[in-house]
């Protein structure tokens, strides 16, 4: 655990991508199997570990530490794992433990024994390793390393192609000893185990509108950018799977959709909920996501389908090296053989000039459309986000002025600041009702300004959350940008924002001039 704790500590304070890659490579080089593979699985969220719930941690801490002291400490630190690791009281001698030992102990403990086993582990480790243990067990590392970046580090470690690593990934399991043996030149490349494997996805870059004049409209195919989630539907020899863009297998939540995958190959598309031929808002799709199983009632209420963008594999033929327009023609022929209610084609948008396309972007035919996609006709399908072949041209965001009412401490390098903000608008009765939460969009300098305001205007506290003074004549107005708006029965306001972020701090504006719930309702109706 000593080396893993040091890795987490250094990753947390290393902002650069290249710096993080170097730290990961050094760790893989210096730490033996199986610990390096288990650490990699923890970072990529592929480690099958019996989770430790926050309630259990609080119960364990309450047996060792005064409750008020812990509350004050947690309020100051802002991160549960860090607070527990620092405040944990133990007279036991530290013991050097490996990640493999920790994983074995936790996975072999029964539910009734788990608290005692975990307390014993906390007792046996120094503070920095306790922190690493807590992060490992709770699954929230928060070190600024994505699964893709970890796989890139693995590819750099073995001088391999990251796309090759990603295609192998779903046929392997922690601690990846066969994979490390191949990358170090001690063994043959692992076989791609299993059918219906995931192919690394190709992503688009944001379009710089000033560069449009340098591009020829005739070189591109345009289609709508739908507000769902990017998926890959794969069917091979009777095995059918549905993957998210990051390669997570989400098949269990969509058995009705799997039944419709009556083809041999791999389709790249957008997962949507469609009711009576109309694309439903993202909030309806959320009711199907992140579930291991789904009821017949849920499937009937929120029928899922795929809007197909691309064809990556057709039977035994890999199409990714073919031009996009050729793959599209093959995709159209395949779609004609499938149930259109479940899998349909993302239609081309006919245009001659960029001005023509800008008019389409300004007035899309359905409200769940986020904007446009531009794809070069001759582009091959390559993993990652290459610059040039594909562009996303999103609609301009909506904006409102809202009032800051709650602030919560951040995590990691933001744990010393109140960086997560809940904002509200006025009702007809002159009452502020919360409509969203945002934690990005501001600079480091602005974060310090907001944090100072929060501390000076706190009127109540709820654990790590502070209620902020917000009145007609006193408060902080935030200009909030968001991509879309949906009706919601879960929120008191009745609305839910899509991708809200802070666009600007309106120190110049009194809270009484912030927007109203009626404004949002009108926007929703329109």
N, C-alpha and C positions, 0 to 999 in steps of 0.2 A: 504493500500500500504506500510505502514511502515514495517510490518513484512516481506512482500515479498521482499522489497528493502534490508533488512538486510540479508535475505536468499541468494539472488543473490550475495551480497558482500562477504559473508563468503564462498559460494561455489566457487567463483572465486579464492580465495586465499588458498583453501584447496586442496592439490594435491592428497591425498590418497582416495582410493575407500571407505574404511570403514568410513573415516571422512565425506565424502559426504553422505553416507547412514545415518549416525547418524544425520546430519543436517536436512535431509529430514524427517526422522522420528519425530524429535523434532518439526519441523514445522507442520506436520500433527496432532501431539498431541496438540499443543498449539493454533492453529488457527481454528476457527469454520467454519462450512459450511455457504455459498457456496464457500468462498474464497480459502480454502485449495484445493478443487476440481478444481477450475479454475486455480490455480497456477500449479497443477499437469498436467492439460491439456496443459498449456502453455509450460511446460518443455517437454512433450511428443509430442508436435506439433499437438495436437488434438483440440486446442481452435479455434473455429470459430469466428474470430475477423476481423472486417473491417481493412484491412492493411493500414499502413501509408507509403507512398513512400518517398524515400530520397529526391526527387525533391521538395515535399511539405515541408519537414523539412527545406531545404535550403531557400525556399521562405519565410517561417515564420521567420527564423533567420535573413534574410536580412532586415526584417522590424524592427528589434530590435537592431541589432549589425552592426557596420561598416564592410563592405565586406572584406577589407584587413586584419582586425583584426581576423575575422573568418577564413580566409584562412590560416593565420599564426598559429592560434590556432589548427586548424584541422591537419595541417602538423606536429605540435609538438605532439599532443595527439594521432592521428592515428586512432581513432574510432569515427564515426559520432555521435552515441548516447551519448557517454561520453562527446564529445566536446559541443554538444547542451545543455546537462544538466548542464554543468559548466558555459557556457557563456550566458545562457538565462537571460535576464534582466527583472525583474518584481518587482513591489513595493507592490503587493497584499499580504495580510496576508495568511499564509499557512492554508490549510484546510485538516483535516483528511479524506481520502477517502478510501473506500474498493475497492478491485479488482472488485467485482460484480457491484459497481456503475460505475466504469470506463468502464467496458465491455458494460453495458447497454447504457451509453452515446454515446460511439463510434458506436455501432451497430444500434442505433436509428437515428443517424445523416445522413442527405442526403449528396450526394457528394459535393454540393455547401456549405453546412454548416460545413462539416468536418474540414476544416482548422481552423475556428473560435472556434469550440468545442475543438479541440486538443490544440490550443493556450490557451484556458481558463483552461484546465487541467494542462498544464505546468505552468501557472501563479499560480495555487493554491497549488503547491507541492514544498517542499524543494528540493535541488539539488540531493540528493541520491534517492529520490522517483521519481524525473523527469527521472533519468537514468533508473529506473525500469520500468516506464511507457513507455519510448521509446523502451526498449528491448521487452516489452510485445507487443507493437503495431507493431513493425517491424518484430517480429517473430524470431529474431536472438539472443537468450539468451547467447550463447557461455560461458557456465559455466562448461563445462566438464562433463555433465550428459546426458547420452543416455536415450532413452525411456525405454530400458531394465533395466537400473540401477534405474530409477524412479519407475518402477513396482516392482523391488526387494525391494526397500525401503517401498513401499506400502504393500508388502507381509510380510516384517519384522514387520511393524507397527501392522498388524492384526494377526501375527503368522499363516500365510497361506503359501501355496506353490505358488511360482511365476508362475509356469506353469498353475495353476488354475486361477490366476489373468489374464494371457494372453489369456486364452480361453474364459473368460468372457468379455474381454475388448471390442471386436468389437460389442457386443450386448448392450453396455452401452454408455452413452453420458454425457459430463460435465454438472453439477459439481459433478457427481458420488455420490450423497447423499445416494442412496440405497446401493452402494458398501461400503461406509464408515460405514453405519449403521450395515451391516453384519459383517464387520471386527471388529467393537467394541462390537459385541454381542447383538445389539439391535433389529436385524431383521434376517429373514431367508436369505439364500444365494440367490442372484438375479438369475432369470432364464436366461438361455442362449438364449437370444432373437434372432430371425431371423434364416434363413437357410443359408447354405453354409458358415459356420464360418471358421475362420482362426485357424490353429493349430500351436503352437510355434515350430520353426524349430530346428533341431539338426545340430550342426556344427562340423567341424573337427579341430584338432590341427595340427600345423606344424610338419612335421616329422624330428626328429633328426636322421640323417643318421648313426650316431655312435651306435644308439640303434637297428639297423636292425638285428644285430646278435642275439639279445635276443628275436626276434619275429620269429614265424614259418610261412613260406610262405603259407603252406597249410591251415592256419587258416583264410586267408584273400581272399577277392574278390577285384580285381583291375579294375578300369575303368578310362576313360579319364576325366580330369578336363577342361571343356569348358569355353571359354571366353565370357560369356553372363551375365545374372543376375539370381540369384536363385529365383525361384517362387514356389508358391503353387497353383495348379489349383483345384478348388472345384466345384462340381456339386451335387445339392440336390433338388429333387422334382421340377425340372425345373429352379431353381435358380442357376446361374453360375457366379463364381467370380474368378478373378486372383489376387493373393496377392504377394507383394514383400517379401523378407525374414524378414523384420521388421513388416510385417502385414499391410502395406499400400495397399489399394484397387486400382489397376491399370487397372481395367477391361475396363474403358472408352477408353483407347488407343488401345485396342486389341479386338474389336468386332468380327473380322474375326476368331480369335482363339477361342473365347467363343463358336461360332457356332459348333466347332469341338469337344467340350467336351461332347460327347454323352455317358456318363456313370454316375453312381451314386457312388460318393466317393471323395477321395482327393489324388491327385498325387503331389509328390515332384519332381521338376526337374529344368532344366536350360532353360531360355527363350533365343531364338536365332532367327536370321533372316537367312532363307535358300532360296537360289536362284538356281533353276534347280538341286536340290539335293546337292548343295555345301553350307557349312556353311559360311556365310558372316562375315566380321570383326565387331568388337563391334561398330565401328563408324556408321555402317548401322542401328544397333539396337537403337543407341542413337536418331536417327531421329524419332523413334516411342515413345520413353519414355517421361515422364513428360508432356503428353498431355491429356486434358480432352476429346477431340474428335479427330478423324483422318479421313482424306478424303479417298475416294475410290482410288484415284491416289496413295496416300502414301501406302495404303495397298497392291496395286498391285506392287509397286516398291520395297517394303520392306516386303515381306510376313513373318509373324512370326510363330514360332513353338516351341514346348517344347520337349526337350530331357529328357525323364523320368528317374529318378534315383530310386524312391521309391514309394510304395503304402501305404498310411497311413490309409485310410478308404476304404472299399469295401462294397458298399451298406450300410447296417446298422451295419456292423461289423468293430470295431476299431482294426486295425492290429498292432498298435505300440508296443504292448507287445510281439509280435512274433519275432523270430530270423530273421535277415536280409535276409538270403538265402531263407527263406519261403516267406517273403514279395516280394522278387524278382520273385519267381516263379509265385506268384499271379499277379504281375505286368505284366509279359510276357503274361499271358493269357488275361489280359485286353487289352493290347496294340494291340493284334491281331484283336480286334473288332473295332479299331479306324482308322481314316484316317492317314496313315503313313506320309503324307506330312505335317501334323500338329502336330501330337504327335507320336514320335518314341522312341525306347528303347536305353538307354545308354548301349552299348555292353560291356560284360566282356572282359578282356585282359587275355589270357591264358599264364601262366608262371609257372615255377617250382622253380626257385631260384631268389634271389634278384638281382643277376647280370643280369639275363634275363630281369627283369623288368627295371633295370637301362638303358639297351639298348633301350627299348621302349621309356623311358622318354627322352632319348637323341635325338631320331629321330621320333617324332610324325607324324602321317599321314596327319595332316592338320595344317596350320599355326596358326589357332585360338585356338589351344589347349594350355592351360597354364601349364599342367603337369599331374599328376596322383592323383587318390583318392584310398586309401586303407581302406577297411571296413571289420571288423571282421564278419565272417559268422553268428556268434551267437549273434550279437549285437542287442539289442532292441532299439527302437527309443525314445530317451529322449530329452527334450528341453535343450538348452544351448550348452556348449562346454565341455562335459565330456572328461577326459584324458584316452586314451587307445583304445576305440572302432573304431574311425575313424581318419585317417591321411590324410593330403594333402601334396603331394610331388611335389612342383612346379619346373618348369624348372629353370635353372640358369638364372638370369637376364642378359640382354644386357647392355653394358656400352659404353659410349663415353666420350671424354673430350670436354667440352664446355666452353664458356667465359661468365662471368657474365656481363650483360649489363643494367639491371634495378633492382631496389630493392624497395619493398613497405613495409610500416609499418604493423606489425602484429596486432592481436586483443587480448583482454583479458590481460593475464600476459605478452604477447609479444608486447603490444602496445607501449612500449618504445624502441623497436628495429626494425630495418629493417630486416625482417625475411622471406619475400616472394620474391623469386628470379626468374627473367627471364633470360634465358641463350641462347646463340647463337653459331652457327658454321659458318665456312667460305664458301663463294661461290667461284666459279672459278675466279670471278673478284676481289677476296680479300676483299669482303664486308661481314660483320657479319649479318646474318639473324636469327631472333629468331626461336627456334624450340620447346620451352617448358617452363614450369614454375614449380617450386618445393618449398615447404615450410617445409619439414621435411627430416630427415636423418642425421642431424648434432647434436652434443652435445651442451649443454648450453655454455660451454667454447668456442666452435667453433663459435656459434652464436655471441658472444661478439667480436670475432676476425673479423668476416665478417662485423658486424655492424660498427666497427671502420674503416675498409677499405672503406666501402660505404661512410661514412661521410667525410673521407679524400680525396675521389676521385670523389665526385659529380660534374658533369658538367652541369646539368640542373635539373629542378624540374617541376613536373606535379601533383599538389595537394599532395597526400600522397606518390607519386612515385618519386624516384630519378633516373636519368640517370647516369650511372657509367662509368668512363673513361675506355675504352676498345680499345686498339691499339695492333699492332703486337708485340711491345716490352714492353707494360705495361698493366696490368690488372690482374684479378683473374680467374684462370682456375678451373672449378669444374668437378670432375668425376661424371657423372650422370648415375644412373642405372635405367632401365625401363623394363617393362614386355613385351611390344610389340610395333609395329609401324604400322600406317595406313596412307593411302593417305588421304589428306584433301584439299578441295577447300576453306575452311574458313581461312586457315593459309597461310601467304605469302610464307613460305618455301615449302608448298605443302605436309607436313607430320605432323602427330599428334602422340605424344607419349602416351603410356598407363602406368599409375602409375609411373611417373618419381619421383625420389627422389635423394638427394645428397648423394653419396656414400663416397666421399673423397674430401678434399681440396687439390688442387695441387699447393701449393705455390712455388714448385720447378720448375714448368713448365711455360715457356713464352707463351702468348696467340697465337703467330704465329704457335705453335706446336699443337694447338687444332684441333679437327677433322673437316672434311668438309661435306658439304651437299651431295657431291657425295658419301661419305662413307655411309650416311644414305640411300640414294637412292639405293645403291647396296645391302644394308641389306634388304631393302624393296623388291627389285626384287627377292632376294634369298628366 
